[in-house]
Amino acid sequence: MAEYVFILGSNWLLSIAELLVYVRNRGYEAVVTDHSRHVVVLDFTQKMTLEEIMDMQGSLGGCYKIGRVIQTYNIILPTNAYPTNGKPDREALEIINSCTWLPDLWQRPRGRKIKFGVSTYPIFDGKAPIQYRRFTRGLDDTIKKKLLQQGARKADYFAYDEPDKRRAKRVNLALWPKTIAQNNLLTPPNAEIIAAFTGNNLYIARTMVIYDSVLQQYRDESRPYISKEISTSPKVCRTLLNLAGARPGDTVLDPFCGTGTLLMEAAMLGMKCIGIDIDGDQVQGTKANLTWFGRDIGQQIHFDVFRGDARNLTNLVNKQVDAVAFEPSLGPVSRNRPTAEEAEVIIEELTELYRDSLTQIAQVLRPDGRVAMTMPVLVSKSGPVPMDIREMIKGTGLGVYRMLPAEMIKSLSNDDERMYITPEREMLPERKMGQIVQRQLIALEK
C-alpha cells in the first residue's frame, strides 16, 4: 500500500472525478482515503514508479502537484501546536518540530547545499482553528536548523506568503509550480515538502512532479492561430479527454474542434486526432496549429481536420474512433441575461443539435467507447435553466457514464457536509460566478 497526495485545481470535485476516472482507465487499484477542498489522498495497492507518476501528472487537467506521503499526524496535533486562539501546546509543538520524517528526504545532508520549501494547503479557505502561516514558517525554520545541525553546508528555503494572485483575500502558503521549476526544487538534494491539511489529518509529502505552467503558457501564446472567441481551456480539454477514456495511441474525435485546443492536448498525449468544424476559418486555424505543434515538438502528428456539420459527420469520418471529447456550441453570446422563456428556447434548440450530433457520433464510436462533453446551464433573469440529459441522449444509442464511483471513495472527510462527495454523479459543474452561460461536464458510454 502506498499513499499519494494530489493538489487539486479550483474545481476540486471535478479534479477528484477526473483523477478517479484516470486511475480506473489505467487499471490501477486505489481508493480515496481523505480529502479537502485543496487536496485528495489516494491509497494505491502498489507503489507507483516515478515514470507512472509523471505520466499521470502530464495527463491530468485538474491536478497541480503529486507527492508521496511520508508522515501522517492526527489533526489535533497541529491544532494544539498552532492554535488560532489560546497558547500553543508545548508538547504538540515539540512532536511536530522533531521532524522524524526528515531522513526520508535527506539521508546524508552533510556537506551539501540544499534548497527546499514547505507548501501548505489548508482544509478550505476562510477562518480556521490553525495558524497556517505560523505553522509554515515554523516548519521552514525548523527544517533549516536541523539540516545545518546535521552538517549541511548550506540550507535555504523558499516561502510564498503573499495574497493569492487570483483572490486577494485567500491565504496562499504554497509555492507556485513556476517557482519550484526555476529553483530546481524537485532535483535532489533539493525538495518541496507538501503539508496537506484535511478535517482529520495533516499529511506530510514529498513532491514528485508538478504541472508545467511555463510550457502551457508557451503553447497558448505561440501557436499561430488564436480565435477572438473564448476557447476551451487546455486544462478542461485534458479533463474531457480523461473522462472520455482516451489513452496514448487512441484515435480521438472532436466534432466541434474550433481552433484545435483539445486536439493539440490529445496530440501531446500521443493520440491520433480527427476534428470537424462548421467554420472554414477555424478548420484552417486548427490545421495550422497542429502543424506548428508537430514541428515544435519534433514529432509527426497524425490528424485529419474537416469542414462540416457534426450532425452529418458520418459523411466525413469513415473509420472507427476510440473516444470523443468536445465542447459544442453553448448558445448565442449575450451580455444580458435572457428571460426564462428565451433561455428555454435556446436550450431546446441546443438539445436538438446535441442529440443529432450524438446520434452520428455513436455510429463511429467503438462499442465500449465513451464521449465526454460540456453542456450549458443558462442563467436567466429568473434563475438557471439546465438541459435535460435524458432528453438530449434519447435515441442516440448512448447512456450516461456515472462519475465518482462509490467503491473508490472511502474518505474520512465525507462526514463533513462542506466537503461531502456525492458518489455516482451524472454530471459535474464547471462554472464561474457571474457568467450567463455556465457549463457542466458529462460522460456518455456506448
C-alpha positions in Angstrom: 0.0 0.0 0.0 1.3 3.5 -0.9 -0.4 6.8 -0.2 -0.1 9.8 -2.5 -1.4 13.3 -2.2 -2.8 15.2 -5.2 -3.1 19.0 -5.2 -6.4 19.9 -6.8 -7.5 22.7 -9.1 -10.1 25.3 -8.2 -12.9 22.9 -9.1 -11.9 20.3 -6.5 -14.8 17.9 -7.1 -14.2 17.8 -10.9 -10.5 17.3 -10.2 -11.2 14.3 -8.0 -13.7 12.8 -10.5 -11.1 13.1 -13.3 -8.4 11.5 -11.2 -10.6 8.5 -10.3 -11.6 8.0 -14.0 -7.9 8.1 -14.9 -7.0 5.6 -12.2 -9.7 3.2 -13.3 -8.9 3.7 -17.0 -5.3 2.8 -16.5 -6.0 -0.3 -14.4 -4.7 0.9 -11.1 -6.3 -0.1 -7.8 -6.8 2.8 -5.4 -9.3 4.4 -3.1 -9.8 7.9 -1.7 -8.8 7.8 2.0 -9.1 11.5 2.8 -9.6 14.9 1.1 -10.2 18.6 1.5 -11.1 21.3 -1.0 -7.5 21.6 -1.9 -6.1 18.0 -1.8 -7.1 14.4 -2.1 -5.2 11.4 -0.7 -5.3 8.1 -2.6 -4.1 4.8 -1.2 -2.8 2.6 -4.0 -2.3 -1.1 -3.7 1.1 -0.8 -5.3 3.9 1.8 -5.1 3.9 3.9 -8.2 7.1 4.4 -10.2 8.3 8.0 -11.0 7.5 7.4 -14.6 3.9 6.4 -13.8 3.5 9.5 -11.6 4.9 11.7 -14.3 2.6 10.2 -16.9 -0.3 10.7 -14.6 0.5 14.4 -13.9 1.1 15.1 -17.6 -2.3 13.6 -18.5 -4.5 15.3 -15.8 -6.1 18.7 -16.3 -7.2 19.2 -12.7 -4.1 18.4 -10.7 -1.1 20.7 -10.0 1.2 18.5 -7.9 1.6 14.9 -6.8 3.5 13.9 -3.7 4.3 10.7 -1.8 3.1 10.7 1.7 5.9 10.2 4.2 4.2 11.1 7.5 0.6 11.4 8.9 -0.4 13.3 12.0 -3.8 13.5 13.6 -5.3 17.0 13.1 -5.4 17.6 16.8 -1.6 17.8 16.9 -1.1 20.9 14.6 -4.3 22.4 16.0 -2.8 22.3 19.5 0.6 23.4 18.3 -0.5 26.4 16.3 -3.9 27.4 17.6 -5.7 30.5 16.3 -6.9 31.2 19.8 -5.0 30.4 23.0 -1.4 29.4 23.8 0.4 26.7 21.8 0.8 23.3 23.4 4.5 22.8 24.0 4.4 19.0 23.7 2.5 19.1 20.4 4.9 21.7 19.1 7.9 19.5 20.1 6.4 16.5 18.2 5.9 18.5 15.0 9.3 20.1 15.3 11.0 16.8 15.8 10.5 16.1 12.0 11.1 12.4 12.4 10.4 12.0 8.7 13.4 14.1 7.6 15.6 11.1 6.8 13.0 10.1 4.1 14.1 13.3 2.3 17.8 13.7 3.3 19.7 10.6 4.5 23.1 12.3 4.2 22.8 16.1 4.3 26.4 16.6 5.4 28.4 18.9 3.2 25.5 19.5 0.7 23.9 22.7 -0.4 20.2 22.3 0.0 17.2 24.3 -1.2 13.7 23.5 -0.1 10.3 24.9 0.6 7.1 24.0 2.5 3.8 24.4 0.7 0.8 24.4 3.0 -2.7 23.5 1.8 -5.4 24.3 4.4 -8.7 22.4 4.7 -10.6 25.1 3.0 -10.5 28.9 2.6 -11.7 31.1 5.4 -11.3 31.2 9.2 -9.6 28.2 10.6 -8.6 26.9 14.1 -4.9 26.6 12.9 -2.5 29.5 12.2 -1.3 28.2 8.9 1.1 31.0 8.3 3.0 30.4 11.6 2.9 26.7 11.0 4.5 27.0 7.6 7.2 29.5 8.6 7.9 27.5 11.7 8.4 24.3 9.8 10.6 26.0 7.3 12.8 27.4 10.1 12.9 24.0 11.9 13.9 22.1 8.8 16.7 24.6 8.0 18.0 24.4 11.6 18.1 20.6 11.6 19.8 20.4 8.2 22.5 22.7 9.4 22.9 20.8 12.6 23.3 17.6 10.6 26.2 19.1 8.7 24.6 20.6 5.6 27.0 23.2 4.0 24.0 25.5 3.3 20.3 25.3 3.7 17.9 27.9 2.2 14.2 27.8 1.9 11.6 29.5 -0.4 8.4 30.8 1.1 5.3 32.3 -0.5 3.1 34.1 2.0 1.6 36.9 -0.2 -2.1 37.1 -1.1 -3.3 34.7 -3.8 -2.8 36.3 -7.2 -6.3 35.1 -8.2 -8.1 36.0 -4.9 -6.6 38.7 -2.7 -8.5 37.6 0.4 -7.3 33.9 0.1 -4.3 32.9 2.2 -1.7 31.3 -0.1 1.1 29.5 1.6 2.0 27.2 -1.3 4.9 27.6 -3.8 3.8 28.1 -7.4 5.0 25.4 -9.9 7.0 28.1 -11.7 9.0 28.9 -8.5 9.6 25.2 -8.0 10.8 24.7 -11.5 13.0 27.8 -11.7 14.8 26.8 -8.4 15.1 23.1 -9.2 13.3 22.1 -6.0 12.4 18.7 -7.4 16.1 17.8 -8.1 17.9 16.1 -5.2 19.2 17.2 -2.7 16.6 19.9 -3.1 12.9 19.3 -2.2 9.5 20.7 -1.9 7.5 19.5 1.1 3.7 19.4 1.0 1.8 20.0 4.2 -1.8 18.9 3.3 -4.5 19.5 5.9 -7.8 17.7 6.0 -10.5 17.7 8.6 -8.9 14.6 10.2 -5.2 14.6 9.4 -2.1 16.5 8.4 -0.2 14.8 5.6 3.5 15.5 5.0 4.5 14.5 1.5 7.5 14.9 -0.8 6.5 16.5 -4.2 7.4 14.1 -7.0 6.1 16.1 -10.0 4.3 19.4 -10.8 2.1 20.9 -13.5 4.3 22.6 -16.2 2.7 26.0 -16.3 5.6 27.6 -18.3 5.2 25.1 -21.1 1.4 25.6 -21.1 1.7 29.3 -21.4 4.2 29.0 -24.2 1.9 26.7 -26.2 -1.1 29.1 -25.7 0.8 32.2 -26.7 3.0 30.8 -29.5 0.5 28.8 -31.7 -0.2 30.6 -35.0 -3.9 30.8 -34.8 -5.9 32.1 -31.8 -9.6 32.8 -32.1 -11.1 36.0 -30.9 -13.8 33.9 -29.3 -13.2 32.4 -25.8 -11.9 28.8 -26.3 -12.0 25.9 -24.0 -9.0 26.0 -21.6 -6.3 23.3 -22.1 -7.0 22.0 -18.6 -10.6 21.4 -19.3 -9.6 19.8 -22.6 -7.4 17.3 -20.7 -10.2 16.6 -18.2 -12.6 15.9 -21.1 -10.0 13.5 -22.7 -9.7 11.6 -19.4 -13.4 11.4 -18.9 -13.7 10.0 -22.4 -11.2 7.3 -21.5 -8.7 8.4 -24.2 -5.3 6.8 -24.0 -2.0 7.2 -26.0 -2.4 5.6 -29.4 -6.2 6.1 -29.5 -8.0 7.9 -32.2 -9.9 10.9 -30.7 -12.7 12.8 -32.4 -13.6 16.4 -31.7 -16.7 17.2 -33.8 -16.7 20.9 -32.7 -13.0 21.5 -32.8 -12.8 25.3 -33.1 -9.1 26.3 -33.1 -8.0 22.8 -32.1 -7.1 23.3 -28.4 -8.4 19.9 -27.4 -6.8 18.2 -30.4 -3.4 19.8 -29.5 -3.7 18.4 -26.0 -4.6 15.0 -27.4 -1.6 15.1 -29.8 0.7 15.9 -26.9 -0.6 12.8 -25.1 0.2 10.6 -28.1 -3.2 10.3 -29.6 -4.4 10.5 -33.2 -6.7 13.3 -34.0 -9.8 13.9 -36.0 -11.5 17.3 -36.0 -14.6 18.7 -37.5 -15.9 22.3 -37.5 -18.6 24.1 -39.5 -16.4 27.3 -39.7 -13.9 27.1 -42.5 -11.5 29.7 -40.9 -11.5 27.6 -37.7 -10.7 24.5 -39.7 -7.7 26.2 -41.3 -6.6 27.5 -38.0 -6.7 24.1 -36.4 -4.6 22.6 -39.2 -2.1 25.4 -38.8 -2.0 24.9 -35.0 -1.5 21.2 -35.3 1.2 21.5 -38.0 3.0 24.1 -35.9 2.8 21.9 -32.8 4.2 18.9 -34.6 7.2 21.0 -35.7 7.6 22.4 -32.3 7.9 19.1 -30.5 9.8 17.5 -33.4 7.2 14.7 -34.0 4.8 13.7 -36.7 1.2 14.2 -35.6 -1.5 12.1 -37.1 -4.5 14.3 -37.8 -7.4 14.9 -40.1 -9.5 18.0 -39.9 -12.6 18.5 -42.0 -15.0 21.4 -42.6 -18.5 20.1 -42.0 -21.5 19.7 -39.7 -21.3 17.4 -36.7 -24.9 16.4 -37.5 -23.6 14.8 -40.7 -20.2 13.6 -39.5 -20.6 10.0 -40.9 -20.2 11.6 -44.3 -16.8 12.8 -43.3 -15.4 10.2 -40.8 -15.2 6.7 -42.4 -13.3 4.9 -39.6 -14.0 3.9 -36.0 -12.8 6.2 -33.2 -11.8 5.2 -29.7 -13.0 8.3 -27.8 -14.9 11.5 -28.4 -14.4 14.7 -26.5 -15.6 18.2 -27.2 -17.2 21.5 -26.2 -20.1 22.1 -28.5 -21.7 25.4 -29.3 -23.2 26.7 -26.0 -25.6 29.1 -27.5 -25.5 32.8 -28.5 -23.2 35.2 -26.7 -25.0 37.9 -24.8 -24.1 40.5 -22.2 -27.6 40.5 -20.7 -29.4 37.6 -19.0 -32.2 36.2 -21.1 -35.7 35.8 -19.9 -36.7 32.3 -18.7 -38.7 31.8 -21.9 -35.8 32.9 -24.1 -33.4 30.6 -22.2 -35.8 27.6 -22.6 -35.9 28.2 -26.4 -32.1 28.3 -26.6 -31.8 25.1 -24.5 -34.4 23.4 -26.7 -32.5 24.3 -29.9 -29.2 23.1 -28.4 -30.7 19.9 -27.2 -31.8 19.1 -30.7 -28.3 20.0 -32.0 -26.6 17.8 -29.5 -29.0 14.9 -30.0 -28.5 14.9 -33.7 -24.7 15.1 -33.3 -24.5 12.3 -30.7 -26.6 10.1 -32.9 -23.9 10.4 -35.6 -21.1 10.1 -33.1 -22.5 6.8 -31.8 -22.2 5.4 -35.3 -18.4 5.9 -35.5 -17.6 5.3 -31.8 -16.1 1.9 -30.9 -18.5 -0.5 -29.0 -17.0 0.2 -25.5 -16.1 3.8 -26.2 -17.0 7.0 -24.3 -18.0 10.5 -25.1 -17.1 13.5 -22.8 -18.6 16.9 -23.4 -19.7 20.1 -21.9 -23.3 21.3 -21.8 -24.7 24.7 -20.9 -26.7 26.0 -17.9 -28.2 29.3 -18.9 -28.6 31.8 -16.1 -31.8 33.6 -16.9 -33.4 36.6 -15.2 -35.5 34.0 -13.2 -32.7 31.7 -12.4 -30.7 28.8 -14.0 -32.2 26.9 -16.9 -30.4 23.5 -17.3 -30.5 20.9 -20.1 -32.3 17.6 -19.6 -29.7 14.9 -20.2 -32.3 12.2 -20.8 -33.9 14.3 -23.5 -30.5 15.0 -25.1 -29.5 11.4 -25.4 -32.9 9.9 -26.4 -32.5 7.6 -29.3 -28.7 8.2 -29.7 -27.6 4.7 -28.6 -25.6 6.3 -25.7 -26.1 6.0 -22.0 -24.8 8.1 -19.0 -21.4 7.2 -17.6 -21.5 7.9 -13.8 -18.5 9.5 -12.2 -17.1 9.3 -8.7 -17.7 5.5 -8.2 -18.8 4.8 -4.6 -16.4 1.8 -4.2 -13.4 4.2 -4.7 -14.5 6.8 -2.1 -13.6 5.8 1.5 -12.7 9.3 2.6 -12.5 10.2 6.3 -13.8 13.7 5.4 -17.0 12.6 3.8 -18.9 13.2 7.0 -18.3 17.0 6.6 -21.2 18.4 4.6 -18.9 21.2 3.3 -16.7 18.6 1.6 -19.1 15.8 1.0 -18.6 13.8 -2.2 -21.8 12.6 -3.6 -20.9 9.4 -5.5 -22.2 8.1 -8.8 -22.7 11.6 -10.3 -24.2 12.0 -13.8 -22.7 15.5 -14.3 -20.3 17.9 -12.6 -20.4 21.7 -12.8 -17.5 23.7 -14.3 -18.8 27.2 -13.6 -17.6 30.7 -12.9 -19.5 33.2 -10.9 -21.3 35.9 -12.9 -21.3 34.1 -16.2 -24.6 33.9 -18.1 -23.6 30.7 -19.8 -22.2 28.2 -17.3 -21.1 24.7 -18.0 -21.5 21.1 -16.8 -19.3 18.2 -17.8 -20.8 14.8 -18.6 -19.6 11.5 -19.9 -21.6 9.1 -22.0 -20.9 5.5 -23.0 -21.9 3.2 -25.9 
